[in-house]
Amino acid sequence: MANLRARYLYPKEIDAIVTPLLTEAFKDYGYKDKSIKEDETFDGDPIIRVTAEVAQPVPAEQLAKTLNRIHNALREKDEERFVFLSAPGPAILSGSGDEDEDEDI
């Protein structure tokens, strides 16, 4: 049975809840900023996508703990959408590719 109290928070309300949680949880990983987008799954279910911009990769355990805190905080406000959280870290620049490519023949 659907929760009759469920509602969708406004983006500013979501931001006010999520930003302090990300700032605290990811401070050791060089937290810089975040993006929060309302989206849908492939089958049309509404979701919230949160992407944290960090200087260093965040361990999976820390991501899971933070995601749980975000879900709990949003549920306290009767927000029922599922949250997808990612913190991809800096892009890894590849070198010249295959080491054998640059060798003189």
URKAZI-V652383 format. One record per pair of residues at least 24 apart in sequence whose C-alpha atoms are under 10 Angstrom apart, sorted by the first residue. I is the first residue (numbers start at 1). GAP is how many residues later the second one is. Records with the same first field share a line. If there is no record, write none. Layout:
I: GAP / GAP
This chain:
2: 78
3: 75 / 77
4: 74
5: 72 / 73 / 74 / 75
6: 69 / 71 / 72 / 73 / 74 / 75
7: 68 / 70 / 71 / 72 / 73 / 74
8: 30 / 38 / 66 / 69 / 70 / 71 / 72 / 73
9: 65 / 68 / 69 / 70 / 71 / 72
10: 28 / 69
11: 25 / 26 / 27 / 37
12: 24
13: 61 / 64
14: 34 / 56 / 59 / 60 / 63 / 65
15: 35
17: 53 / 56 / 57 / 60
18: 32 / 48 / 49 / 51 / 52 / 53 / 55 / 56
19: 31 / 33 / 51
20: 50
21: 45 / 46 / 48 / 49 / 52
22: 28 / 29 / 30 / 31 / 41 / 44 / 45 / 47 / 48
23: 29
24: 42
25: 33 / 37 / 38 / 40 / 41 / 42 / 44
26: 26 / 27 / 28 / 29 / 30 / 31 / 32 / 36 / 37 / 40 / 61
27: 27 / 28
28: 26 / 27 / 28 / 30
29: 24 / 25 / 26 / 27 / 28 / 29 / 30 / 58 / 60
30: 24 / 25 / 26 / 27 / 28 / 59
31: 24 / 25 / 27 / 56 / 58
34: 52 / 53
36: 47 / 48 / 49
37: 46 / 47
38: 43 / 45
39: 42 / 44 / 45
40: 41 / 42
41: 41
45: 36 / 37
46: 34 / 35 / 36 / 37
47: 33 / 34 / 35 / 36 / 37
48: 32 / 33 / 34 / 35 / 36 / 37
49: 33 / 34 / 35 / 36 / 37
50: 33 / 34 / 35 / 36 / 37
51: 33 / 34 / 35 / 36 / 37
52: 33 / 34 / 35 / 36 / 37
53: 33 / 34 / 35 / 36 / 37
54: 33 / 34 / 35 / 36
55: 32 / 33 / 34 / 35 / 36
56: 31 / 32 / 33 / 34 / 35
57: 30 / 31 / 32 / 33 / 34
58: 28 / 29 / 30 / 31
59: 28
60: 26 / 27
63: 24
